[in-house]
Amino acid sequence: MSRVGKRPVNIPAGVKVEVNANVVRVEGPKGKLEHRLPESIGAEVKDGKVIVKKKGSGKEERNPLHGLTRTIIFNLIKGVTEGYKKELEIRGVGFKAQAQGNKLQMTLGFSHPIEYEIPEGITVTTPKPVQLVVSGIDKVKVGEVSAELRDFFKAEPYKGKGIRYQGEHIRRKLGKKAAATA
């Protein structure tokens, strides 16, 4: 049995959670989110807590989605109260980014600048030309947008230039010439 799935999720003040059939709707100060539950999982709101339950019991009814569903509901509640944020940094001579409305323009050493359309519900800010901050209420969308931005020019191991997550360590390699003399 899932130890994570057994724990109830506390509902903070100012957040409204509603469970209808197999859909969980969460509304808070930052916005609204919803998630469709799997057929074998149920949820109920009781005493200011969300309790996730498996439908059925027994050894053959073990469900790996029990703990996952509880974590997803926890992430929905955290998203509408606090939100999520990922920071990326750009390294390289002449590499920079600039957010303009719902578009992000990046100069990454290619023959043309890259324009990226920011999805709805996500905000991308550039406090510095070499720093990107992706934020929003949906944890999955924030992660996907961050990964898409990083994929435009992943940090390479020889010179270390490219887009990387804040604090990410790129293992550096010696070049061909340096390796021959060593």
N, C-alpha and C positions, 0 to 999 in steps of 0.2 A: 504494500500500500504506500502511496506517495506521502512522504512527510511534509513536503511543501504544499501539496493539495489540501491537506487536513487543516492547515492554519487559516483562520478567517482573515479577510482583508478589512481593515478599519476604514470607515468612511469619515473623512474630516469635515468640519463645519463648512458650510457653503457649497457642498458637493451633493448632487442629487443622482442617485443610482436607481435605475428602473430595469426590471427583468420581465420581458414579455416573451413567452414561449421559449425560443432559443436565441433571443437577441438581448444583449446587455447594452443599455444606453447610459452614458455617463455625461453629466452636465456640470460644469464648474465655472469659476471666474474667467478662465482663459478660453473656453469654448466647449464644444460638444464632440463626443466620440462614440462610436458604437462598434460592437464585435458580435459576430454570429458564433454561437456555441456549437460544438460538435453534437451529433445526435445522442451520443452515449454519456453526455455530461449535462448536468443541470446546475442552476444557481438560484439562490434566494437571498433576499435582504431581510435581516433579522437583528434587531437591537443595535442599529448603527453599524452593522458589519455585513459583508457579503460572504456567504458560505457556499463553496463549490462542492457539489456532490456527484458521485458516480451513480448512474442509473443501473441498478442491478448490483448483486454482490456475489462473491464466490471467487474461486481461483481462476476460472476461465473468463471472468469478467474484469480481470486486471486491465487497467486502462492507462497507457503512458501519457494520455492527454490531460489527465487530472491535474498534475502539478503545473503543466504548461498553461492551462486555461486560467488557473489561479494567478500565475505570474502575469499573464496578459491583462487580466482585470486590474491587478495592482498597477501595471504600467499605464493603463488608461486613466486611473484615478490620479496618479502622480503627474501625468501629462496635463490634465485640465487644471491642476493646482499650481504646479511649479514649472512645467514645460521641460523640454530637453534641448541640449546645446552641444555641438561638436565644433572644435576649433581646428583649422587647418593652416599650415604655413607654406609659403611658396619660397623656394630657394633657387637662385640662378641669376646671372647677370642679365638685367633687362626684363626679368619676369615680374609681372604685376597683374593685379586684378582691380576692377572697379564695378561696384554695384550701382545700377541705374534703374530705379523702379522695379519691375519684375524681370529684368535682364541682368546678367552678369557678363561683363566683357573681360576676357583674359588674354594677356600677351605672354605666350609661353615659348618664344623662339621659333615659331613656325612662320611661314611666309605671310600669314594672315592672322588677325586676332580671332579668338574663339568667342562666339556669343552663345550663352547658355540661358535658356528660358527657365526661370525659377517656378516650380510647381505651386499651385494654390495651397495655402496653409503653411508654407515654409517661408522664412525670411532669411536672406543672406546679407550680411553686412561686411564691410571692409574697413575696420578701424585704421589699418595701415594698408598701403598698397600690396604688401606681401603677407597679409593675414586675412583669413576668411573665417567668419563665424556663422554657422548654419544653426538655426533654431526653429522650434515649432512645438506643437503639443503632441504629435504622433511620433513615437520613438522609432518606428519602422521607417517612416518617410524621411526623418532626419538622417538616419543611417544610410538609406538608399541614395539620397542627394549627396551626402558627403562622399560616398564611394564613387558616384558618377563623376564628381568634380575631381577626385583623386585620380581617376582613370584617364583623364585627359593627358597627364604627363606624370606617371608614377616616378617617385624618387629613384634614381639609378645609382648603382653601387660604385661607379668609378669617380665621378665628380660630385655626386651627392645632390645634383640639382633636380628639381621637380616639385610636385605637390605631396605633402605628407601630413599626417595627423600631428597635432601639437604634442611634443614629447616623444614621438616615434623615433626609434633609433634605427638608422640604416647602416647595415654592416658594410664597411668600405672594403674595396678590393684594390690590389695593386694593379697598375697598368702593365702592358706588355713590356715596355722598355724598362720599367722599374723592376719587374720580376726577373728580367734577363741579367741585370747587374747584381742582383742580390744573391 
